[in-house]
Amino acid sequence: MKSSALLILFLKNASAFTPSCKTTSIRKPSSSLNEMKQIVDGVEFDTIAREWRCKFTSDGNKASLVACQMALESIAEDLLEVEGVKGIERIVCDDCLDFKVITSVDADKFGEWKKEQFEPEEFFIEMLGAIDGVSQIETQTYTKMPVMATDFSDE
């Protein structure tokens, strides 16, 4: 019990260790309940995410970050139309100069998006590649699953 309380206290205060990382999320209600997928015993998931990431520079008052945000805003509505989308997160780390977009999709709908080559991924990656100061443009696919659902808000 004591270790659980310490873990909860640590998690509640963990944001103090990453003050410059900012996350913005767009959430869309899930339209269906999924059957859990399993990687191995005990490692289940119901969501698959596609991440697009790059590095920006601090040059020109972070003009490349501004341009990355504008590129995201230009495709956000298209991402919300992806079948099975659960949410879109934008993560910016001011210390590491990271810009990331994570689109989470119901696991049972992800294959359809993959067949469509993660539309509008190609267009978005091209936009990022055209921005002065942007480098290390990468993509990655992974599963997502909440470990615990606890409200850490102060009441």
ZAPA-999742 format. One line per 4 residues: their letters; for each residue x, y, z of N, C-alpha, C, O. Coordinates in steps of 0.001 Angstrom, whole numbers, always signed. Layout:
# residues N
a> X,Y,Z,X,Y,Z,X,Y,Z,X,Y,Z | ...
END
This chain:
# residues 155
mkss> +822,-1190,+0,+0,+0,+0,+868,+1257,+0,+582,+2217,-716 | +1928,+1245,+806,+2797,+2399,+895,+3474,+2668,-446,+3590,+3820,-863 | +3926,+1605,-1128,+4574,+1803,-2422,+3583,+2321,-3457,+3959,+3101,-4331 | +2324,+1899,-3374,+1298,+2416,-4289,+1089,+3903,-4072,+968,+4664,-5032
alli> +1045,+4315,-2825,+861,+5730,-2512,+2046,+6551,-3012,+1859,+7650,-3534 | +3262,+6029,-2858,+4452,+6724,-3357,+4430,+6824,-4872,+4782,+7865,-5427 | +4020,+5750,-5554,+3937,+5763,-7011,+2926,+6799,-7478,+3197,+7551,-8414 | +1777,+6845,-6841,+748,+7829,-7205,+1268,+9240,-6969,+1060,+10121,-7804
lflk> +1948,+9471,-5835,+2516,+10776,-5545,+3554,+11147,-6603,+3573,+12285,-7071 | +4414,+10205,-6984,+5422,+10451,-8001,+4772,+10806,-9333,+5157,+11784,-9974 | +3782,+10010,-9751,+3116,+10261,-11025,+2389,+11601,-11017,+2363,+12307,-12025 | +1804,+11943,-9886,+1083,+13209,-9773,+2030,+14383,-9957,+1641,+15414,-10506
nasa> +3259,+14238,-9506,+4230,+15323,-9568,+5235,+15157,-10702,+6156,+15967,-10814 | +5093,+14149,-11534,+6074,+13870,-12588,+6214,+15017,-13573,+7293,+15216,-14132 | +5158,+15768,-13796,+5230,+16867,-14751,+6259,+17915,-14332,+6723,+18690,-15168 | +6613,+17947,-13071,+7618,+18898,-12610,+8983,+18615,-13218,+9832,+19505,-13261
ftps> +9211,+17389,-13691,+10498,+17019,-14257,+10606,+17354,-15728,+11708,+17312,-16274 | +9501,+17688,-16401,+9516,+18003,-17822,+8756,+19300,-18097,+7732,+19282,-18780 | +9242,+20415,-17578,+8483,+21655,-17688,+8370,+22195,-19102,+7426,+22931,-19391 | +9292,+21861,-19996,+9256,+22472,-21312,+8507,+21640,-22348,+8305,+22108,-23468
cktt> +8093,+20434,-22013,+7363,+19608,-22959,+5884,+19971,-22898,+5276,+19996,-21827 | +5324,+20251,-24062,+3927,+20660,-24137,+3167,+19677,-25004,+3669,+19255,-26045 | +1964,+19305,-24592,+1134,+18378,-25350,-215,+19021,-25607,-823,+19608,-24712 | -667,+18902,-26834,-2006,+19338,-27200,-2715,+18145,-27802,-2138,+17442,-28631
sirk> -3940,+17901,-27409,-4681,+16750,-27908,-6001,+17173,-28517,-6665,+18097,-28047 | -6360,+16472,-29574,-7690,+16567,-30145,-8290,+15193,-29955,-7728,+14209,-30435 | -9399,+15097,-29277,-10020,+13804,-29004,-11318,+13674,-29776,-12080,+14633,-29901 | -11562,+12485,-30291,-12804,+12167,-30975,-13349,+10909,-30323,-12612,+9935,-30169
psss> -14624,+10900,-29933,-15167,+9712,-29272,-15030,+8471,-30143,-15233,+8526,-31356 | -14687,+7359,-29517,-14586,+6092,-30238,-15985,+5627,-30633,-16928,+5709,-29845 | -16103,+5135,-31875,-17411,+4731,-32367,-17730,+3270,-32086,-18867,+2832,-32265 | -16727,+2515,-31645,-16995,+1095,-31386,-16116,+588,-30256,-15054,+1140,-29968
lnem> -16584,-467,-29633,-15773,-1118,-28614,-14936,-2173,-29307,-15452,-2964,-30097 | -13667,-2186,-29018,-12750,-3107,-29688,-12515,-4354,-28868,-12585,-4348,-27639 | -12234,-5420,-29585,-11734,-6621,-28946,-10242,-6398,-28753,-9560,-5941,-29671 | -9733,-6714,-27576,-8322,-6478,-27296,-7437,-7356,-28162,-7724,-8534,-28378
kqiv> -6357,-6766,-28655,-5328,-7492,-29385,-4240,-7830,-28369,-4128,-7177,-27331 | -3446,-8845,-28670,-2421,-9269,-27721,-1098,-9482,-28444,-1043,-10168,-29465 | -31,-8890,-27909,+1317,-9102,-28431,+1886,-10381,-27819,+2348,-11274,-28530 | +1844,-10451,-26488,+2202,-11648,-25710,+1290,-11652,-24494,+570,-10683,-24251
dgve> +1319,-12740,-23728,+495,-12804,-22517,+726,-11569,-21656,+1862,-11236,-21319 | -356,-10904,-21309,-283,-9740,-20429,-18,-8420,-21131,-77,-7368,-20494 | +275,-8446,-22430,+541,-7210,-23179,-537,-7082,-24253,-378,-7531,-25388 | -1640,-6450,-23847,-2777,-6266,-24730,-2870,-4805,-25148,-2294,-3925,-24509
fdti> -3602,-4563,-26227,-3802,-3190,-26676,-5083,-3095,-27490,-5570,-4082,-28042 | -5609,-1888,-27549,-6784,-1642,-28382,-6573,-458,-29320,-7470,-72,-30069 | -5370,+111,-29264,-5064,+1308,-30041,-3705,+1156,-30704,-2755,+661,-30096 | -3622,+1590,-31958,-2341,+1659,-32662,-2144,+3116,-33060,-3072,+3770,-33536
arew> -937,+3615,-32861,-638,+5017,-33148,+406,+5126,-34246,+1299,+4288,-34369 | +273,+6166,-35029,+1260,+6523,-36043,+1839,+7855,-35615,+1111,+8825,-35405 | +3156,+7891,-35488,+3842,+9115,-35046,+4649,+9692,-36194,+5345,+8968,-36906 | +4549,+10998,-36365,+5386,+11757,-37290,+6183,+12721,-36430,+5611,+13435,-35606
rckf> +7493,+12750,-36610,+8307,+13608,-35744,+9455,+14234,-36523,+9882,+13739,-37566 | +9934,+15339,-35976,+11079,+16024,-36561,+11730,+16893,-35496,+11214,+17062,-34391 | +12861,+17425,-35861,+13563,+18400,-35029,+13376,+19770,-35665,+13369,+19894,-36890 | +13226,+20795,-34839,+13173,+22171,-35325,+14327,+22934,-34701,+14977,+22437,-33780
tsdg> +14588,+24140,-35196,+15663,+24952,-34630,+15074,+26141,-33878,+13902,+26482,-34039 | +15899,+26750,-33069,+15459,+27940,-32333,+15715,+29215,-33135,+15396,+30312,-32678 | +16290,+29071,-34332,+16588,+30226,-35181,+15326,+31026,-35499,+14238,+30469,-35651 | +15497,+32345,-35597,+14390,+33207,-35991,+13190,+33120,-35071,+12048,+33099,-35529
nkas> +13446,+33070,-33779,+12374,+32947,-32789,+11541,+31685,-33042,+10314,+31695,-32945 | +12253,+30599,-33369,+11629,+29284,-33604,+10649,+29310,-34786,+9560,+28741,-34720 | +11055,+29969,-35841,+10210,+30072,-37040,+9882,+28696,-37602,+8788,+28497,-38131 | +10801,+27745,-37501,+10517,+26401,-38027,+9436,+25701,-37207,+8648,+24931,-37758
lvac> +9387,+25957,-35898,+8321,+25399,-35074,+6970,+26001,-35460,+5968,+25291,-35538 | +6949,+27294,-35697,+5717,+27953,-36132,+5231,+27318,-37440,+4039,+27059,-37602 | +6150,+27072,-38361,+5789,+26478,-39644,+5309,+25030,-39477,+4393,+24603,-40180 | +5912,+24280,-38563,+5454,+22905,-38279,+4019,+22929,-37770,+3188,+22129,-38199
qmal> +3730,+23851,-36853,+2376,+23963,-36317,+1384,+24319,-37416,+280,+23777,-37453 | +1763,+25216,-38301,+884,+25602,-39406,+632,+24414,-40335,-483,+24229,-40824 | +1666,+23612,-40575,+1505,+22418,-41410,+519,+21455,-40759,-344,+20898,-41438 | +641,+21254,-39445,-285,+20384,-38725,-1713,+20916,-38823,-2643,+20162,-39111
esia> -1880,+22194,-38587,-3222,+22773,-38650,-3857,+22594,-40029,-5077,+22484,-40146 | -3022,+22567,-41069,-3563,+22431,-42420,-4085,+21021,-42715,-4858,+20838,-43655 | -3674,+20027,-41928,-4127,+18643,-42167,-4951,+18078,-41012,-5412,+16940,-41094 | -5145,+18839,-39948,-5823,+18325,-38753,-7220,+17793,-39078,-7596,+16724,-38597
edll> -7979,+18509,-39872,-9335,+18056,-40220,-9281,+16736,-40982,-10129,+15869,-40774 | -8291,+16573,-41863,-8136,+15307,-42605,-7863,+14155,-41648,-8395,+13060,-41833 | -7043,+14387,-40630,-6746,+13339,-39657,-7985,+12958,-38853,-8185,+11786,-38533 | -8810,+13942,-38531,-10027,+13652,-37777,-11008,+12799,-38580,-11893,+12166,-38005
eveg> -10859,+12780,-39895,-11734,+11987,-40759,-11250,+10546,-40934,-11956,+9734,-41533 | -10072,+10215,-40428,-9559,+8844,-40531,-10510,+7914,-39787,-10871,+8176,-38640 | -10911,+6838,-40435,-11829,+5861,-39835,-11209,+5285,-38562,-10101,+4750,-38596 | -11917,+5396,-37450,-11462,+4825,-36184,-10525,+5708,-35380,-9995,+5262,-34363
vkgi> -10301,+6959,-35806,-9380,+7824,-35071,-9912,+8052,-33655,-11095,+8325,-33454 | -9017,+7933,-32692,-9354,+8162,-31282,-8861,+9516,-30811,-9465,+10130,-29932 | -7771,+9982,-31391,-7237,+11266,-30979,-5984,+11623,-31739,-5322,+10774,-32337 | -5677,+12911,-31698,-4466,+13436,-32316,-3758,+14247,-31244,-4357,+15124,-30622
eriv> -2497,+13956,-31033,-1713,+14689,-30041,-554,+15376,-30737,+70,+14817,-31639 | -280,+16590,-30306,+902,+17303,-30766,+1785,+17496,-29548,+1348,+18030,-28528 | +3027,+17060,-29660,+3965,+17169,-28550,+5139,+18032,-28999,+5712,+17814,-30066 | +5488,+19016,-28169,+6630,+19876,-28443,+7530,+19845,-27218,+7078,+20107,-26103
cddc> +8794,+19527,-27421,+9778,+19623,-26345,+10729,+20761,-26707,+11517,+20667,-27648 | +10630,+21821,-25943,+11431,+23017,-26187,+12911,+22779,-25899,+13765,+23432,-26500 | +13228,+21856,-24991,+14627,+21548,-24676,+15279,+20714,-25774,+16398,+21004,-26196 | +14581,+19683,-26235,+15119,+18772,-27256,+14843,+19255,-28672,+15387,+18715,-29635
ldfk> +13998,+20269,-28798,+13579,+20807,-30092,+12860,+19742,-30918,+13095,+19601,-32119 | +11978,+18994,-30247,+11170,+17954,-30883,+9777,+18479,-31203,+9169,+19200,-30412 | +9288,+18103,-32371,+7901,+18341,-32769,+7345,+16995,-33194,+7888,+16358,-34097 | +6264,+16551,-32553,+5703,+15229,-32828,+4198,+15325,-32991,+3531,+16101,-32307
vits> +3676,+14529,-33905,+2241,+14393,-34086,+1931,+12909,-33959,+2507,+12085,-34669 | +1016,+12569,-33050,+656,+11170,-32815,-834,+11023,-33078,-1659,+11659,-32422 | -1166,+10181,-34040,-2553,+9897,-34366,-2873,+8498,-33865,-2271,+7519,-34308 | -3821,+8408,-32942,-4216,+7130,-32341,-5492,+6639,-33022,-6445,+7395,-33207
vdad> -5488,+5345,-33393,-6594,+4759,-34144,-6992,+3436,-33486,-6140,+2713,-32970 | -8296,+3124,-33508,-8758,+1815,-33054,-7936,+734,-33753,-7736,+792,-34966 | -7468,-233,-33004,-6615,-1282,-33570,-7285,-2000,-34731,-6619,-2360,-35702 | -8597,-2213,-34643,-9274,-2941,-35708,-9499,-2098,-36962,-9907,-2637,-37991
kfge> -9246,-801,-36903,-9391,+84,-38068,-8039,+504,-38645,-7981,+1072,-39736 | -6965,+231,-37930,-5645,+720,-38327,-5202,+175,-39683,-4595,+900,-40471 | -5498,-1084,-39960,-5086,-1697,-41212,-5616,-972,-42432,-4932,-881,-43452 | -6828,-457,-42332,-7411,+297,-43450,-6634,+1588,-43688,-6373,+1957,-44833
wkke> -6265,+2273,-42607,-5489,+3511,-42747,-4111,+3195,-43327,-3587,+3951,-44144 | -3534,+2080,-42901,-2228,+1679,-43421,-2315,+1417,-44925,-1412,+1797,-45670 | -3391,+774,-45377,-3576,+530,-46812,-3627,+1843,-47593,-3230,+1898,-48757 | -4118,+2896,-46944,-4188,+4224,-47570,-2892,+5002,-47366,-2857,+6215,-47576
qfep> -1822,+4310,-46958,-497,+4884,-46717,-553,+6057,-45719,+156,+7054,-45854 | -1427,+5891,-44714,-1552,+6843,-43609,-1879,+8261,-44085,-1406,+9246,-43519 | -2686,+8339,-45123,-3103,+9629,-45675,-3556,+10569,-44553,-4423,+10177,-43772 | -3030,+11756,-44435,-2214,+12571,-45342,-713,+12594,-45001,-62,+13630,-45133
eeff> -172,+11455,-44567,+1224,+11406,-44120,+2200,+11935,-45165,+3026,+12792,-44853 | +2123,+11447,-46384,+3097,+11843,-47407,+3100,+13366,-47603,+4160,+13988,-47677 | +1913,+13949,-47685,+1792,+15397,-47857,+2389,+16136,-46660,+3118,+17113,-46834 | +2083,+15674,-45450,+2590,+16321,-44239,+4118,+16226,-44168,+4786,+17208,-43844
ieml> +4664,+15053,-44469,+6118,+14874,-44448,+6787,+15785,-45478,+7842,+16359,-45212 | +6172,+15915,-46649,+6700,+16835,-47665,+6689,+18269,-47165,+7643,+19015,-47385 | +5606,+18660,-46487,+5544,+20016,-45936,+6654,+20234,-44915,+7325,+21266,-44932 | +6849,+19259,-44023,+7917,+19396,-43026,+9276,+19504,-43709,+10115,+20308,-43302
gaid> +9495,+18698,-44745,+10772,+18701,-45453,+11075,+20013,-46152,+12238,+20316,-46422 | +10050,+20793,-46447,+10233,+22073,-47124,+10484,+23226,-46160,+10728,+24354,-46590 | +10426,+22952,-44864,+10595,+24015,-43858,+12072,+24171,-43513,+12729,+23210,-43112 | +12597,+25404,-43673,+13976,+25695,-43260,+14113,+25468,-41766,+13301,+25957,-40980
gvsq> +15137,+24729,-41375,+15387,+24483,-39958,+14816,+23173,-39447,+15053,+22810,-38295 | +14068,+22453,-40277,+13524,+21157,-39862,+14459,+20060,-40338,+14928,+20079,-41476 | +14727,+19096,-39453,+15600,+17964,-39795,+15079,+16701,-39114,+14107,+16745,-38359 | +15724,+15600,-39384,+15420,+14307,-38767,+13932,+13969,-38808,+13341,+13634,-37781
ietq> +13334,+14054,-39979,+11924,+13726,-40132,+11797,+12207,-40138,+12431,+11523,-40941 | +10966,+11689,-39229,+10819,+10240,-39072,+9362,+9887,-38825,+8551,+10732,-38444 | +9051,+8612,-39051,+7730,+8081,-38727,+7911,+6804,-37918,+8954,+6153,-37989 | +6891,+6455,-37153,+6933,+5233,-36358,+5510,+4801,-36048,+4619,+5629,-35862
tytk> +5313,+3486,-35996,+4029,+2912,-35606,+4231,+2119,-34319,+5217,+1395,-34182 | +3295,+2255,-33372,+3372,+1500,-32128,+1981,+1349,-31530,+1038,+2029,-31934 | +1873,+453,-30568,+599,+270,-29873,+551,+1204,-28670,+1578,+1631,-28144 | -679,+1506,-28253,-889,+2338,-27063,-1953,+1683,-26206,-2912,+1098,-26709
mpvm> -1763,+1794,-24914,-2738,+1258,-23974,-2523,+1949,-22636,-1403,+1955,-22126 | -3568,+2532,-22054,-3383,+3124,-20730,-3031,+2049,-19712,-3578,+947,-19747 | -2118,+2373,-18810,-1729,+1436,-17767,-2715,+1502,-16614,-3082,+481,-16032 | -3137,+2715,-16292,-4135,+2882,-15248,-4911,+4149,-15549,-4391,+5085,-16156
atdf> -6125,+4166,-15130,-6976,+5342,-15304,-7240,+5945,-13946,-8108,+5474,-13210 | -6501,+6980,-13609,-6645,+7632,-12313,-6705,+9128,-12548,-5965,+9658,-13378 | -7571,+9810,-11832,-7669,+11251,-11929,-6698,+11851,-10925,-6890,+11722,-9716 | -5648,+12511,-11425,-4655,+13116,-10556,-4929,+14599,-10310,-4095,+15285,-9719
sde> -6070,+15099,-10747,-6354,+16524,-10600,-6557,+16881,-9127,-7038,+16076,-8329 | -6182,+18089,-8804,-6384,+18578,-7433,-7841,+18970,-7258,-8414,+19641,-8116 | -8420,+18568,-6190,-9827,+18921,-5936,-9923,+19850,-4774,-11021,+20263,-4403
END
